Amino acid sequence: MAKERIYVNVPATSIAAQLRKNEKFSQGIRLYAVYQVTLGRKPEELKIVYNTSSKEIYN
């Protein structure tokens, strides 16, 4: 049985803006970034993934 697809008719920027307003979501993203650094990912890679600066990742 195939998985059902869900279609979203909202721009990704709108969804990202809503997620940034949620403090628990922001904390989760930060923790996951720290986890990725402990696994060996470089902050230079993560700055692209998280659309932020290397300094933010290092901090």
PyMOL Python script that loads the backbone (N, CA, C, O; Angstrom):
from pymol import cmd

cmd.read_pdbstr("""\
ATOM      1  N   MET A   1       0.834  -1.177   0.000  1.00  0.00           N
ATOM      2  CA  MET A   1       0.000   0.000   0.000  1.00  0.00           C
ATOM      3  C   MET A   1       0.882   1.244   0.000  1.00  0.00           C
ATOM      4  O   MET A   1       1.755   1.384   0.856  1.00  0.00           O
ATOM      5  N   ALA A   2       0.664   2.136  -0.938  1.00  0.00           N
ATOM      6  CA  ALA A   2       1.471   3.345  -1.079  1.00  0.00           C
ATOM      7  C   ALA A   2       1.104   4.372  -0.009  1.00  0.00           C
ATOM      8  O   ALA A   2      -0.036   4.436   0.451  1.00  0.00           O
ATOM      9  N   LYS A   3       2.095   5.166   0.372  1.00  0.00           N
ATOM     10  CA  LYS A   3       1.845   6.227   1.341  1.00  0.00           C
ATOM     11  C   LYS A   3       1.056   7.349   0.670  1.00  0.00           C
ATOM     12  O   LYS A   3       1.265   7.664  -0.502  1.00  0.00           O
ATOM     13  N   GLU A   4       0.169   7.926   1.417  1.00  0.00           N
ATOM     14  CA  GLU A   4      -0.622   9.032   0.910  1.00  0.00           C
ATOM     15  C   GLU A   4       0.206  10.311   0.948  1.00  0.00           C
ATOM     16  O   GLU A   4       0.871  10.591   1.946  1.00  0.00           O
ATOM     17  N   ARG A   5       0.169  11.077  -0.115  1.00  0.00           N
ATOM     18  CA  ARG A   5       0.904  12.344  -0.170  1.00  0.00           C
ATOM     19  C   ARG A   5       0.051  13.464   0.391  1.00  0.00           C
ATOM     20  O   ARG A   5      -1.167  13.501   0.216  1.00  0.00           O
ATOM     21  N   ILE A   6       0.727  14.371   1.067  1.00  0.00           N
ATOM     22  CA  ILE A   6       0.059  15.553   1.589  1.00  0.00           C
ATOM     23  C   ILE A   6       0.582  16.753   0.804  1.00  0.00           C
ATOM     24  O   ILE A   6       1.791  16.952   0.690  1.00  0.00           O
ATOM     25  N   TYR A   7      -0.320  17.532   0.278  1.00  0.00           N
ATOM     26  CA  TYR A   7       0.055  18.722  -0.479  1.00  0.00           C
ATOM     27  C   TYR A   7      -0.222  19.961   0.362  1.00  0.00           C
ATOM     28  O   TYR A   7      -1.283  20.092   0.973  1.00  0.00           O
ATOM     29  N   VAL A   8       0.753  20.869   0.380  1.00  0.00           N
ATOM     30  CA  VAL A   8       0.645  22.099   1.157  1.00  0.00           C
ATOM     31  C   VAL A   8       0.651  23.273   0.190  1.00  0.00           C
ATOM     32  O   VAL A   8       1.533  23.394  -0.660  1.00  0.00           O
ATOM     33  N   ASN A   9      -0.340  24.128   0.332  1.00  0.00           N
ATOM     34  CA  ASN A   9      -0.454  25.292  -0.543  1.00  0.00           C
ATOM     35  C   ASN A   9      -0.044  26.578   0.151  1.00  0.00           C
ATOM     36  O   ASN A   9      -0.651  27.629  -0.056  1.00  0.00           O
ATOM     37  N   VAL A  10       0.994  26.489   0.978  1.00  0.00           N
ATOM     38  CA  VAL A  10       1.498  27.642   1.721  1.00  0.00           C
ATOM     39  C   VAL A  10       2.988  27.758   1.406  1.00  0.00           C
ATOM     40  O   VAL A  10       3.683  26.745   1.340  1.00  0.00           O
ATOM     41  N   PRO A  11       3.490  28.985   1.209  1.00  0.00           N
ATOM     42  CA  PRO A  11       4.923  29.139   0.939  1.00  0.00           C
ATOM     43  C   PRO A  11       5.785  28.663   2.119  1.00  0.00           C
ATOM     44  O   PRO A  11       5.410  28.829   3.280  1.00  0.00           O
ATOM     45  N   ALA A  12       6.920  28.081   1.807  1.00  0.00           N
ATOM     46  CA  ALA A  12       7.830  27.580   2.847  1.00  0.00           C
ATOM     47  C   ALA A  12       8.265  28.699   3.786  1.00  0.00           C
ATOM     48  O   ALA A  12       8.469  28.455   4.975  1.00  0.00           O
ATOM     49  N   THR A  13       8.410  29.916   3.278  1.00  0.00           N
ATOM     50  CA  THR A  13       8.828  31.040   4.128  1.00  0.00           C
ATOM     51  C   THR A  13       7.788  31.331   5.208  1.00  0.00           C
ATOM     52  O   THR A  13       8.140  31.706   6.327  1.00  0.00           O
ATOM     53  N   SER A  14       6.525  31.160   4.879  1.00  0.00           N
ATOM     54  CA  SER A  14       5.454  31.374   5.849  1.00  0.00           C
ATOM     55  C   SER A  14       5.510  30.318   6.947  1.00  0.00           C
ATOM     56  O   SER A  14       5.325  30.631   8.123  1.00  0.00           O
ATOM     57  N   ILE A  15       5.760  29.087   6.573  1.00  0.00           N
ATOM     58  CA  ILE A  15       5.865  28.003   7.555  1.00  0.00           C
ATOM     59  C   ILE A  15       7.077  28.232   8.460  1.00  0.00           C
ATOM     60  O   ILE A  15       6.980  28.077   9.677  1.00  0.00           O
ATOM     61  N   ALA A  16       8.210  28.599   7.872  1.00  0.00           N
ATOM     62  CA  ALA A  16       9.426  28.845   8.649  1.00  0.00           C
ATOM     63  C   ALA A  16       9.210  29.988   9.643  1.00  0.00           C
ATOM     64  O   ALA A  16       9.673  29.914  10.781  1.00  0.00           O
ATOM     65  N   ALA A  17       8.518  31.030   9.223  1.00  0.00           N
ATOM     66  CA  ALA A  17       8.252  32.159  10.117  1.00  0.00           C
ATOM     67  C   ALA A  17       7.406  31.721  11.307  1.00  0.00           C
ATOM     68  O   ALA A  17       7.656  32.150  12.434  1.00  0.00           O
ATOM     69  N   GLN A  18       6.425  30.886  11.074  1.00  0.00           N
ATOM     70  CA  GLN A  18       5.583  30.391  12.161  1.00  0.00           C
ATOM     71  C   GLN A  18       6.383  29.514  13.122  1.00  0.00           C
ATOM     72  O   GLN A  18       6.189  29.588  14.336  1.00  0.00           O
ATOM     73  N   LEU A  19       7.274  28.690  12.591  1.00  0.00           N
ATOM     74  CA  LEU A  19       8.078  27.817  13.443  1.00  0.00           C
ATOM     75  C   LEU A  19       9.052  28.605  14.301  1.00  0.00           C
ATOM     76  O   LEU A  19       9.306  28.241  15.449  1.00  0.00           O
ATOM     77  N   ARG A  20       9.602  29.691  13.747  1.00  0.00           N
ATOM     78  CA  ARG A  20      10.553  30.512  14.507  1.00  0.00           C
ATOM     79  C   ARG A  20       9.883  31.163  15.710  1.00  0.00           C
ATOM     80  O   ARG A  20      10.557  31.492  16.686  1.00  0.00           O
ATOM     81  N   LYS A  21       8.589  31.349  15.656  1.00  0.00           N
ATOM     82  CA  LYS A  21       7.874  31.969  16.771  1.00  0.00           C
ATOM     83  C   LYS A  21       7.722  31.016  17.953  1.00  0.00           C
ATOM     84  O   LYS A  21       7.470  31.456  19.074  1.00  0.00           O
ATOM     85  N   ASN A  22       7.872  29.735  17.715  1.00  0.00           N
ATOM     86  CA  ASN A  22       7.687  28.726  18.751  1.00  0.00           C
ATOM     87  C   ASN A  22       9.014  28.486  19.473  1.00  0.00           C
ATOM     88  O   ASN A  22       9.955  27.958  18.880  1.00  0.00           O
ATOM     89  N   GLU A  23       9.094  28.873  20.755  1.00  0.00           N
ATOM     90  CA  GLU A  23      10.338  28.769  21.521  1.00  0.00           C
ATOM     91  C   GLU A  23      10.819  27.327  21.672  1.00  0.00           C
ATOM     92  O   GLU A  23      12.022  27.075  21.598  1.00  0.00           O
ATOM     93  N   LYS A  24       9.914  26.385  21.880  1.00  0.00           N
ATOM     94  CA  LYS A  24      10.318  24.979  22.027  1.00  0.00           C
ATOM     95  C   LYS A  24      10.913  24.452  20.731  1.00  0.00           C
ATOM     96  O   LYS A  24      11.866  23.673  20.756  1.00  0.00           O
ATOM     97  N   PHE A  25      10.361  24.870  19.601  1.00  0.00           N
ATOM     98  CA  PHE A  25      10.909  24.461  18.314  1.00  0.00           C
ATOM     99  C   PHE A  25      12.322  25.013  18.147  1.00  0.00           C
ATOM    100  O   PHE A  25      13.220  24.297  17.704  1.00  0.00           O
ATOM    101  N   SER A  26      12.522  26.280  18.500  1.00  0.00           N
ATOM    102  CA  SER A  26      13.843  26.907  18.379  1.00  0.00           C
ATOM    103  C   SER A  26      14.880  26.189  19.235  1.00  0.00           C
ATOM    104  O   SER A  26      16.010  25.971  18.798  1.00  0.00           O
ATOM    105  N   GLN A  27      14.494  25.823  20.449  1.00  0.00           N
ATOM    106  CA  GLN A  27      15.411  25.096  21.328  1.00  0.00           C
ATOM    107  C   GLN A  27      15.751  23.729  20.746  1.00  0.00           C
ATOM    108  O   GLN A  27      16.898  23.289  20.817  1.00  0.00           O
ATOM    109  N   GLY A  28      14.767  23.066  20.179  1.00  0.00           N
ATOM    110  CA  GLY A  28      14.998  21.762  19.567  1.00  0.00           C
ATOM    111  C   GLY A  28      15.964  21.847  18.402  1.00  0.00           C
ATOM    112  O   GLY A  28      16.838  20.994  18.249  1.00  0.00           O
ATOM    113  N   ILE A  29      15.809  22.877  17.582  1.00  0.00           N
ATOM    114  CA  ILE A  29      16.713  23.077  16.445  1.00  0.00           C
ATOM    115  C   ILE A  29      18.136  23.321  16.936  1.00  0.00           C
ATOM    116  O   ILE A  29      19.088  22.782  16.373  1.00  0.00           O
ATOM    117  N   ARG A  30      18.282  24.124  17.973  1.00  0.00           N
ATOM    118  CA  ARG A  30      19.623  24.401  18.517  1.00  0.00           C
ATOM    119  C   ARG A  30      20.268  23.118  19.049  1.00  0.00           C
ATOM    120  O   ARG A  30      21.442  22.851  18.794  1.00  0.00           O
ATOM    121  N   LEU A  31      19.495  22.341  19.782  1.00  0.00           N
ATOM    122  CA  LEU A  31      20.027  21.086  20.324  1.00  0.00           C
ATOM    123  C   LEU A  31      20.425  20.129  19.207  1.00  0.00           C
ATOM    124  O   LEU A  31      21.448  19.450  19.301  1.00  0.00           O
ATOM    125  N   TYR A  32      19.626  20.075  18.162  1.00  0.00           N
ATOM    126  CA  TYR A  32      19.955  19.181  17.053  1.00  0.00           C
ATOM    127  C   TYR A  32      21.221  19.653  16.339  1.00  0.00           C
ATOM    128  O   TYR A  32      22.013  18.826  15.885  1.00  0.00           O
ATOM    129  N   ALA A  33      21.423  20.958  16.232  1.00  0.00           N
ATOM    130  CA  ALA A  33      22.653  21.488  15.624  1.00  0.00           C
ATOM    131  C   ALA A  33      23.865  21.087  16.473  1.00  0.00           C
ATOM    132  O   ALA A  33      24.899  20.695  15.933  1.00  0.00           O
ATOM    133  N   VAL A  34      23.739  21.184  17.790  1.00  0.00           N
ATOM    134  CA  VAL A  34      24.827  20.770  18.686  1.00  0.00           C
ATOM    135  C   VAL A  34      25.103  19.283  18.514  1.00  0.00           C
ATOM    136  O   VAL A  34      26.259  18.862  18.456  1.00  0.00           O
ATOM    137  N   TYR A  35      24.053  18.501  18.433  1.00  0.00           N
ATOM    138  CA  TYR A  35      24.190  17.059  18.218  1.00  0.00           C
ATOM    139  C   TYR A  35      24.946  16.773  16.925  1.00  0.00           C
ATOM    140  O   TYR A  35      25.820  15.906  16.899  1.00  0.00           O
ATOM    141  N   GLN A  36      24.621  17.486  15.862  1.00  0.00           N
ATOM    142  CA  GLN A  36      25.301  17.268  14.589  1.00  0.00           C
ATOM    143  C   GLN A  36      26.777  17.628  14.668  1.00  0.00           C
ATOM    144  O   GLN A  36      27.605  16.967  14.042  1.00  0.00           O
ATOM    145  N   VAL A  37      27.121  18.669  15.431  1.00  0.00           N
ATOM    146  CA  VAL A  37      28.534  19.029  15.612  1.00  0.00           C
ATOM    147  C   VAL A  37      29.255  17.902  16.349  1.00  0.00           C
ATOM    148  O   VAL A  37      30.388  17.567  16.005  1.00  0.00           O
ATOM    149  N   THR A  38      28.608  17.313  17.362  1.00  0.00           N
ATOM    150  CA  THR A  38      29.257  16.216  18.093  1.00  0.00           C
ATOM    151  C   THR A  38      29.465  14.994  17.211  1.00  0.00           C
ATOM    152  O   THR A  38      30.353  14.182  17.474  1.00  0.00           O
ATOM    153  N   LEU A  39      28.651  14.857  16.163  1.00  0.00           N
ATOM    154  CA  LEU A  39      28.826  13.747  15.223  1.00  0.00           C
ATOM    155  C   LEU A  39      29.901  14.028  14.171  1.00  0.00           C
ATOM    156  O   LEU A  39      30.225  13.165  13.356  1.00  0.00           O
ATOM    157  N   GLY A  40      30.451  15.255  14.201  1.00  0.00           N
ATOM    158  CA  GLY A  40      31.545  15.560  13.293  1.00  0.00           C
ATOM    159  C   GLY A  40      31.209  16.499  12.151  1.00  0.00           C
ATOM    160  O   GLY A  40      32.079  16.797  11.332  1.00  0.00           O
ATOM    161  N   ARG A  41      29.980  16.972  12.070  1.00  0.00           N
ATOM    162  CA  ARG A  41      29.635  17.925  11.006  1.00  0.00           C
ATOM    163  C   ARG A  41      30.286  19.257  11.306  1.00  0.00           C
ATOM    164  O   ARG A  41      30.343  19.678  12.462  1.00  0.00           O
ATOM    165  N   LYS A  42      30.769  19.913  10.292  1.00  0.00           N
ATOM    166  CA  LYS A  42      31.459  21.190  10.460  1.00  0.00           C
ATOM    167  C   LYS A  42      30.453  22.343  10.505  1.00  0.00           C
ATOM    168  O   LYS A  42      29.459  22.334   9.779  1.00  0.00           O
ATOM    169  N   PRO A  43      30.718  23.340  11.367  1.00  0.00           N
ATOM    170  CA  PRO A  43      29.824  24.498  11.434  1.00  0.00           C
ATOM    171  C   PRO A  43      29.623  25.182  10.080  1.00  0.00           C
ATOM    172  O   PRO A  43      28.564  25.754   9.822  1.00  0.00           O
ATOM    173  N   GLU A  44      30.641  25.120   9.220  1.00  0.00           N
ATOM    174  CA  GLU A  44      30.513  25.719   7.888  1.00  0.00           C
ATOM    175  C   GLU A  44      29.425  25.017   7.064  1.00  0.00           C
ATOM    176  O   GLU A  44      28.735  25.651   6.266  1.00  0.00           O
ATOM    177  N   GLU A  45      29.281  23.711   7.266  1.00  0.00           N
ATOM    178  CA  GLU A  45      28.212  22.958   6.588  1.00  0.00           C
ATOM    179  C   GLU A  45      26.851  23.326   7.172  1.00  0.00           C
ATOM    180  O   GLU A  45      25.877  23.531   6.447  1.00  0.00           O
ATOM    181  N   LEU A  46      26.812  23.405   8.497  1.00  0.00           N
ATOM    182  CA  LEU A  46      25.544  23.632   9.186  1.00  0.00           C
ATOM    183  C   LEU A  46      25.002  25.037   8.970  1.00  0.00           C
ATOM    184  O   LEU A  46      23.789  25.247   9.020  1.00  0.00           O
ATOM    185  N   LYS A  47      25.886  26.005   8.729  1.00  0.00           N
ATOM    186  CA  LYS A  47      25.390  27.363   8.512  1.00  0.00           C
ATOM    187  C   LYS A  47      24.505  27.415   7.269  1.00  0.00           C
ATOM    188  O   LYS A  47      23.566  28.208   7.204  1.00  0.00           O
ATOM    189  N   ILE A  48      24.802  26.579   6.294  1.00  0.00           N
ATOM    190  CA  ILE A  48      23.984  26.524   5.076  1.00  0.00           C
ATOM    191  C   ILE A  48      22.657  25.826   5.380  1.00  0.00           C
ATOM    192  O   ILE A  48      21.595  26.279   4.952  1.00  0.00           O
ATOM    193  N   VAL A  49      22.728  24.726   6.118  1.00  0.00           N
ATOM    194  CA  VAL A  49      21.519  23.965   6.450  1.00  0.00           C
ATOM    195  C   VAL A  49      20.555  24.806   7.275  1.00  0.00           C
ATOM    196  O   VAL A  49      19.349  24.790   7.029  1.00  0.00           O
ATOM    197  N   TYR A  50      21.083  25.543   8.256  1.00  0.00           N
ATOM    198  CA  TYR A  50      20.239  26.302   9.172  1.00  0.00           C
ATOM    199  C   TYR A  50      20.076  27.767   8.769  1.00  0.00           C
ATOM    200  O   TYR A  50      19.442  28.543   9.484  1.00  0.00           O
ATOM    201  N   ASN A  51      20.645  28.143   7.629  1.00  0.00           N
ATOM    202  CA  ASN A  51      20.524  29.505   7.109  1.00  0.00           C
ATOM    203  C   ASN A  51      20.912  30.537   8.176  1.00  0.00           C
ATOM    204  O   ASN A  51      20.147  31.449   8.490  1.00  0.00           O
ATOM    205  N   THR A  52      22.116  30.366   8.718  1.00  0.00           N
ATOM    206  CA  THR A  52      22.623  31.246   9.746  1.00  0.00           C
ATOM    207  C   THR A  52      24.117  31.453   9.529  1.00  0.00           C
ATOM    208  O   THR A  52      24.653  30.987   8.524  1.00  0.00           O
ATOM    209  N   SER A  53      24.790  32.123  10.416  1.00  0.00           N
ATOM    210  CA  SER A  53      26.230  32.350  10.272  1.00  0.00           C
ATOM    211  C   SER A  53      27.022  31.269  11.000  1.00  0.00           C
ATOM    212  O   SER A  53      26.502  30.577  11.874  1.00  0.00           O
ATOM    213  N   SER A  54      28.292  31.142  10.619  1.00  0.00           N
ATOM    214  CA  SER A  54      29.166  30.187  11.314  1.00  0.00           C
ATOM    215  C   SER A  54      29.305  30.570  12.783  1.00  0.00           C
ATOM    216  O   SER A  54      29.386  29.704  13.653  1.00  0.00           O
ATOM    217  N   LYS A  55      29.331  31.872  13.051  1.00  0.00           N
ATOM    218  CA  LYS A  55      29.457  32.348  14.425  1.00  0.00           C
ATOM    219  C   LYS A  55      28.293  31.856  15.283  1.00  0.00           C
ATOM    220  O   LYS A  55      28.490  31.439  16.424  1.00  0.00           O
ATOM    221  N   GLU A  56      27.098  31.907  14.735  1.00  0.00           N
ATOM    222  CA  GLU A  56      25.923  31.410  15.465  1.00  0.00           C
ATOM    223  C   GLU A  56      26.095  29.929  15.798  1.00  0.00           C
ATOM    224  O   GLU A  56      25.776  29.501  16.908  1.00  0.00           O
ATOM    225  N   ILE A  57      26.592  29.157  14.856  1.00  0.00           N
ATOM    226  CA  ILE A  57      26.789  27.726  15.086  1.00  0.00           C
ATOM    227  C   ILE A  57      27.859  27.509  16.155  1.00  0.00           C
ATOM    228  O   ILE A  57      27.683  26.686  17.053  1.00  0.00           O
ATOM    229  N   TYR A  58      28.972  28.250  16.058  1.00  0.00           N
ATOM    230  CA  TYR A  58      30.037  28.113  17.053  1.00  0.00           C
ATOM    231  C   TYR A  58      29.539  28.482  18.445  1.00  0.00           C
ATOM    232  O   TYR A  58      29.878  27.818  19.424  1.00  0.00           O
ATOM    233  N   ASN A  59      28.739  29.536  18.534  1.00  0.00           N
ATOM    234  CA  ASN A  59      28.201  29.963  19.847  1.00  0.00           C
ATOM    235  C   ASN A  59      27.313  28.882  20.422  1.00  0.00           C
ATOM    236  O   ASN A  59      26.768  29.048  21.514  1.00  0.00           O
TER     237      ASN A  59
END
""", "prot")
cmd.dss("prot")
cmd.show_as("cartoon", "prot")
cmd.util.cbc("prot")
cmd.orient("prot")
